């Protein structure tokens, strides 16, 4: 029973991600609807004109990368963005990894 409880605890912490830091680069913009479409780019620079809104850092436990990416998507909508780019991952220790990204939006025409 004790082993099952320990395994359950490890599984639950693996799925958890926590926002560690938000650096606003502009005055906060109106939020977009939850689950808004977000372009996730692997590049360090967006291939189209964007206006940077924030830099967000999320910490996650082993196995929690999907949860962290979902949090980044949600926060992109919350901060009024439509683009997530310059994504970097840095191991913090054996128990967590830090993922950071820029939240941006295409300029309003």
C-alpha positions as CSV (number, residue, x, y, z in Angstrom):
1,X,0.0,0.0,0.0
2,X,2.8,2.4,0.9
3,X,4.5,1.7,-2.4
4,X,1.3,2.4,-4.3
5,X,0.9,5.7,-2.5
6,X,4.4,6.7,-3.3
7,X,4.0,5.8,-7.0
8,X,0.7,7.8,-7.1
9,X,2.5,10.8,-5.5
10,X,5.3,10.6,-8.1
11,X,2.8,10.4,-10.9
12,X,0.9,13.4,-9.7
13,X,4.0,15.6,-9.3
14,X,5.1,14.6,-12.8
15,X,2.0,16.1,-14.3
16,X,2.3,19.4,-12.5
17,X,3.8,22.6,-13.9
18,X,4.1,25.9,-12.2
19,X,4.5,29.4,-13.5
20,X,7.8,30.7,-12.0
21,X,8.2,34.1,-13.6
22,X,6.4,36.6,-15.8
23,X,8.2,39.6,-17.2
24,X,5.8,42.0,-19.0
25,X,7.4,43.8,-21.9
26,X,4.4,46.0,-22.5
27,X,1.4,47.0,-20.6
28,X,-0.8,44.0,-20.3
29,X,-3.1,43.6,-23.3
30,X,-6.7,42.4,-23.1
31,X,-6.9,38.6,-22.8
32,X,-7.9,36.5,-25.8
33,X,-10.5,33.7,-25.4
34,X,-9.3,30.6,-23.6
35,X,-8.0,28.0,-26.0
36,X,-7.4,30.7,-28.6
37,X,-5.2,29.5,-31.5
38,X,-1.5,29.9,-30.7
39,X,1.4,29.6,-33.2
40,X,4.2,27.7,-31.5
41,X,7.5,28.4,-33.2
42,X,10.8,26.6,-32.8
43,X,12.8,29.6,-34.0
44,X,14.4,32.1,-31.7
45,X,13.0,34.9,-34.0
46,X,9.5,34.9,-35.4
47,X,9.4,34.7,-39.2
48,X,6.8,37.4,-39.4
49,X,6.4,40.7,-37.6
50,X,5.4,40.4,-33.9
51,X,5.1,42.6,-30.9
52,X,6.6,41.0,-27.8
53,X,4.3,41.1,-24.8
54,X,6.0,39.0,-22.1
55,X,8.6,36.4,-21.3
56,X,7.1,33.5,-19.3
57,X,9.0,30.8,-17.3
58,X,7.3,27.6,-16.2
59,X,8.9,24.8,-14.1
60,X,7.9,21.2,-14.5
61,X,8.8,17.9,-13.0
62,X,10.0,14.9,-15.1
63,X,7.1,13.8,-17.3
64,X,5.4,17.2,-17.1
65,X,6.5,18.8,-20.3
66,X,3.1,18.5,-21.9
67,X,1.5,20.2,-18.9
68,X,4.1,23.0,-19.1
69,X,3.5,23.5,-22.8
70,X,-0.3,23.6,-22.2
71,X,0.3,26.2,-19.5
72,X,2.4,28.3,-21.9
73,X,-0.4,28.1,-24.5
74,X,-3.0,29.2,-21.9
75,X,-0.8,32.0,-20.7
76,X,-0.3,33.2,-24.3
77,X,-4.0,33.7,-24.6
78,X,-4.3,35.3,-21.2
79,X,-1.6,37.9,-22.0
80,X,-3.3,38.7,-25.3
81,X,-0.8,36.9,-27.6
82,X,-1.1,34.6,-30.6
83,X,2.5,33.5,-30.9
84,X,4.9,31.6,-28.7
85,X,8.6,31.5,-29.7
86,X,12.2,31.5,-28.5
87,X,11.4,28.4,-26.3
88,X,14.3,27.3,-24.1
89,X,14.5,24.4,-21.6
90,X,17.0,24.4,-18.8
91,X,17.3,21.5,-16.3
92,X,17.2,23.0,-12.8
93,X,18.0,19.8,-10.9
94,X,17.0,16.2,-11.0
95,X,13.5,17.1,-10.0
96,X,12.6,19.9,-12.3
97,X,13.2,21.7,-15.6
98,X,12.6,25.3,-16.5
99,X,11.0,26.2,-19.8
100,X,10.9,29.8,-20.9
101,X,9.3,31.4,-24.0
102,X,8.4,34.8,-25.5
103,X,4.7,35.6,-25.8
104,X,4.0,37.9,-28.8
105,X,1.2,39.0,-31.1
106,X,1.0,40.1,-34.6
107,X,0.7,43.8,-34.9
108,X,-2.9,45.0,-35.1
109,X,-3.5,46.6,-38.5
